[in-house]
Amino acid sequence: MDKLVIRGGRPLRGTIAASGAKNASLPILAATLLAPGEHKVSRLPDLMDTSSMLSLLGRIGCPSLVGPTVRIDTSRVSFNEAPYDLVRKMRASILVLGPLLARCGEAHVSLPGGCAIGVRPIEQHLKGLEALGCVFELDGGYVHGRVDRLRGADFRFDITTVTGTENVMMAAVLAEGTTILRNAACEPEIVDLAGFLGGMGARITGAGTPTIVIDGMPALRASRKAWAILPDRIESGTYLAAAAITGGDVTVLGADPDDLAPVLEVLRRTGTEIELRPDGVRAFRTGPILATDVDTQPHPGFPTDMQAQVMALLSLADGTSVIRENIFENRFMHAAELHRLGARIEIAGNTATVTGSPSLRGATVMATDLRASASLVLAGLAAHGTTEVLRLYHLDRGYERLEEKLGALGADVFRAAEGRPVEAARAV
Ligand code: EPU
């Protein structure tokens, strides 16, 4: 396993480009199953999660050719199963459920189970698909789904769910009649998926609002044009937060200020200056970090996927901040690791009280999930001395060319094998 070694204390300065969004790429790759043919996707980020999804499609019988434009051939589906060995690596594999049911009338998907950030059930995905006529049986750790004919329905989600909305929307595009999805998630990644489906001939209105209307089509076709995945707002937000925490000055080219609005608002409240430029977003900080309270909410609220990074920033603030995590029940695992770097954070239920410290000190830390790892990297960049972030594979799931981008901004970071002393690793 690899670790990231960071010698902190340098302000990050410079310009980098945003990568394509992980959480838009995964449903879009799954959506290629809806129409036989060759699909083309550009700006697909090179991440462990996107390769896992391409492997899953390969297992289903849909090979892909990776390059600046990724080509996925979904002419034939020879296997309608997402097996446990792939699903356990990536929960988002559940996104093939809706498309496989729509394409094959039958699907077998391993249940994702809980993960480090919470229980994460999928009953909303199943309820929505049931409303369209699917029947499910749970057996041997698998969801076995069947449908003779998908029929449009008026369905209201009990809970706002991002991948749940995507799964049901993908099945509804091939249903007979109209589907109305109420209390749908409004994340920009859902709008990107709707755009991709539109390019295949689907008729969807209202994506990005709580009510999505889908007029089902008898068939879709692969678009001749390549679909460019939208820029990753969480990756962009993480680099802007890196500028804030190190007292640096970073521009993220391609970052979308609208999608990032709740993140930019919180960064501004911490005393970070934000400049919206025609080609991206710039963040810089010259004064102290100011304390502020943060509440995670579904979009357009502050994203849970930026909570850990902002906690790292607030651990160096002038004053006390309160963070409430309202989306996942167990997403404060990074707090104990930040504590190892000298942060002062108290957790009570879904609330973290962060008392700012004047400085952090480097230490060896270990993360349990992707965004927790990102928060430890940010803290390490600001800390005095050397920080080693173990289990780097979490970061490889969601941050494309992380060391290269951080290096371009002047960070002193490198990857090494875990268990290898820093000096020996550097000498290689
Ligand atoms: N939930 C249920 N039942 C369901 C579905 C969801 O109770 O059937 C609950 C979840 O347990 C959670 C809440 O509803 O408490 C919201 O979960 P949601 O379904 O929206 O999350 P998700 O679709 O599984 C996506 C992202 C996550 C991101 C969340 C919230 C993808 C592939 N994943 O997950 O991204 O945190 O939405 O915005 O889009 C990440 O990138 O690090 C990441 C975890």
Boltz pocket constraint, residues with backbone or C-beta under 6 A from the ligand:
constraints:
  - pocket:
      binder: B
      contacts: [[A, 22], [A, 23], [A, 26], [A, 92], [A, 118], [A, 119], [A, 120], [A, 121], [A, 122], [A, 123], [A, 124], [A, 125], [A, 159], [A, 160], [A, 161], [A, 162], [A, 163], [A, 164], [A, 185], [A, 303], [A, 304], [A, 305], [A, 326], [A, 327], [A, 328], [A, 329], [A, 370], [A, 371], [A, 398]]
      max_distance: 6.0
